[in-house]
Amino acid sequence: MGDSKRDGNAWFEVFLAAETVDKTYLGELAVGDTVNIERALAADGRFDGHVVQGHVDTVTTVTEIERVGDDWRFGFRLPDGYGQYIVDKGSICLDGISLTVADIDRADGTFSVAIIPTTYELTTLQEKSVGDPVHIEVDVIAKYVERMLDGYQ
């Protein structure tokens, strides 16, 4: 995740809290492995997309990668305890990439996303293979709604 030259602009360091190591696969990365990073939206910026906090709820695995014309379809295992937050056409964040759920197969325990060429080319998805781990951040709004309704069920 950095350049050993330390020329001022070619590297940076991050600290991984114990919580981060426990919930992610970042502790398994090696020097030179690629990760997705993106600056947060400024409070006065134009909002155009999904609400993504940059947190990781859990890790799942890639179950399928299929080329569909110029696009790709990636399948993932529905992670235990988080399936209720994943809805058809809802938002999901995978390895820090804000995406839309294309399809859910609850009987099979999987969900998929459609990946356009630009997303494929500019993210780590191009490096993924079936069986690889992927960070998941589920929709925070769904978690808040669940918490608010919890006492009424």
C-alpha positions as CSV (number, residue, x, y, z in Angstrom):
1,M,0.0,0.0,0.0
2,G,2.9,2.4,-0.4
3,D,6.0,3.3,-2.2
4,S,9.2,2.8,-0.2
5,K,10.8,5.9,-1.8
6,R,8.7,8.1,0.6
7,D,9.1,11.1,-1.7
8,G,6.2,12.9,-0.1
9,N,3.4,12.1,-2.5
10,A,3.9,8.5,-3.6
11,W,2.9,6.8,-0.3
12,F,0.8,7.0,2.8
13,E,0.3,4.9,5.9
14,V,-2.9,3.7,7.5
15,F,-3.5,2.2,11.0
16,L,-5.8,-0.8,11.4
17,A,-7.6,-0.9,14.7
18,A,-8.3,-4.3,16.2
19,E,-12.0,-3.9,15.1
20,T,-10.9,-3.4,11.5
21,V,-8.6,-6.4,11.6
22,D,-11.4,-8.6,13.1
23,K,-14.0,-7.6,10.5
24,T,-11.9,-7.4,7.3
25,Y,-9.3,-9.2,5.4
26,L,-7.0,-6.2,5.4
27,G,-4.7,-8.0,7.8
28,E,-4.0,-10.6,5.1
29,L,-2.8,-8.1,2.5
30,A,0.8,-8.0,1.4
31,V,3.0,-5.1,0.3
32,G,2.0,-4.3,-3.3
33,D,-1.6,-5.5,-3.0
34,T,-4.2,-3.1,-4.4
35,V,-7.1,-1.6,-2.4
36,N,-9.9,0.8,-3.4
37,I,-9.8,4.2,-1.7
38,E,-11.9,7.2,-2.3
39,R,-12.2,10.6,-0.6
40,A,-15.3,11.2,1.4
41,L,-18.0,13.6,0.0
42,A,-17.6,17.1,1.3
43,A,-20.6,18.2,3.4
44,D,-21.3,21.0,0.8
45,G,-20.9,18.7,-2.2
46,R,-23.6,17.5,-4.6
47,F,-25.0,14.1,-3.5
48,D,-25.5,11.8,-6.4
49,G,-25.5,8.1,-5.5
50,H,-25.7,5.7,-2.5
51,V,-25.2,6.5,1.1
52,V,-21.9,4.8,1.9
53,Q,-20.0,5.4,5.1
54,G,-16.8,3.5,4.4
55,H,-17.3,1.0,7.1
56,V,-17.1,-2.8,6.8
57,D,-19.9,-4.9,8.3
58,T,-18.5,-8.3,7.3
59,V,-16.7,-10.3,4.6
60,T,-18.1,-12.6,2.0
61,T,-16.8,-14.4,-1.0
62,V,-17.1,-14.2,-4.7
63,T,-19.2,-17.1,-6.0
64,E,-19.3,-16.2,-9.7
65,I,-17.8,-13.9,-12.3
66,E,-19.4,-13.9,-15.7
67,R,-18.6,-11.6,-18.7
68,V,-21.9,-10.3,-20.2
69,G,-21.0,-8.5,-23.4
70,D,-19.0,-5.5,-22.3
71,D,-20.1,-5.8,-18.7
72,W,-19.6,-8.3,-16.0
73,R,-21.9,-10.0,-13.5
74,F,-20.3,-10.8,-10.1
75,G,-22.0,-13.2,-7.7
76,F,-21.4,-13.3,-3.9
77,R,-22.5,-15.4,-1.0
78,L,-25.2,-13.8,1.2
79,P,-23.3,-13.3,4.5
80,D,-24.9,-14.8,7.6
81,G,-26.8,-12.2,9.7
82,Y,-26.8,-9.6,6.9
83,G,-29.1,-10.9,4.2
84,Q,-32.0,-8.9,5.5
85,Y,-30.2,-5.7,4.6
86,I,-29.6,-6.8,1.0
87,V,-32.5,-6.0,-1.3
88,D,-33.1,-6.2,-5.0
89,K,-32.1,-3.0,-6.7
90,G,-30.8,-1.7,-3.3
91,S,-27.4,-0.2,-2.6
92,I,-24.5,-2.3,-1.3
93,C,-20.8,-1.4,-0.9
94,L,-18.3,-4.1,-1.9
95,D,-14.6,-3.5,-1.2
96,G,-15.4,0.2,-0.9
97,I,-17.3,0.3,-4.3
98,S,-20.8,1.6,-4.1
99,L,-23.0,-0.7,-6.3
100,T,-26.6,-1.7,-6.9
101,V,-27.8,-5.2,-6.2
102,A,-28.9,-6.7,-9.5
103,D,-30.4,-9.9,-8.2
104,I,-30.9,-12.0,-5.1
105,D,-31.3,-15.8,-4.9
106,R,-32.2,-16.4,-1.2
107,A,-32.8,-20.1,-1.8
108,D,-29.2,-20.4,-3.2
109,G,-27.9,-17.9,-0.6
110,T,-26.3,-15.6,-3.2
111,F,-26.7,-12.1,-4.7
112,S,-25.2,-10.5,-7.8
113,V,-24.2,-7.1,-9.1
114,A,-23.7,-5.8,-12.6
115,I,-20.3,-4.2,-13.2
116,I,-19.9,-1.6,-16.0
117,P,-16.5,-1.5,-17.9
118,T,-15.4,1.7,-16.1
119,T,-16.0,0.3,-12.6
120,Y,-14.2,-2.9,-13.7
121,E,-11.2,-1.1,-15.0
122,L,-10.8,1.4,-12.2
123,T,-11.3,-0.9,-9.2
124,T,-9.9,-4.0,-7.7
125,L,-12.8,-6.1,-9.1
126,Q,-10.6,-6.9,-12.1
127,E,-8.2,-8.8,-9.8
128,K,-10.9,-10.9,-8.1
129,S,-11.5,-14.6,-8.7
130,V,-14.1,-17.0,-7.5
131,G,-13.5,-17.7,-3.8
132,D,-11.8,-14.4,-3.1
133,P,-12.9,-12.4,0.0
134,V,-14.8,-9.2,-0.4
135,H,-15.7,-6.6,2.2
136,I,-19.4,-5.7,2.5
137,E,-21.0,-2.6,3.9
138,V,-24.8,-3.0,3.9
139,D,-27.2,-0.2,3.6
140,V,-27.0,1.9,6.8
141,I,-30.5,3.2,6.2
142,A,-31.9,-0.3,6.4
143,K,-30.0,-0.9,9.7
144,Y,-31.6,2.3,11.1
145,V,-35.1,1.3,10.0
146,E,-34.6,-2.1,11.6
147,R,-33.5,-0.5,14.8
148,M,-36.4,1.9,14.9
149,L,-39.0,-0.8,14.2
150,D,-37.4,-3.4,16.5
151,G,-39.6,-2.5,19.5
152,Y,-42.8,-2.7,17.4
153,Q,-42.4,-6.3,16.2
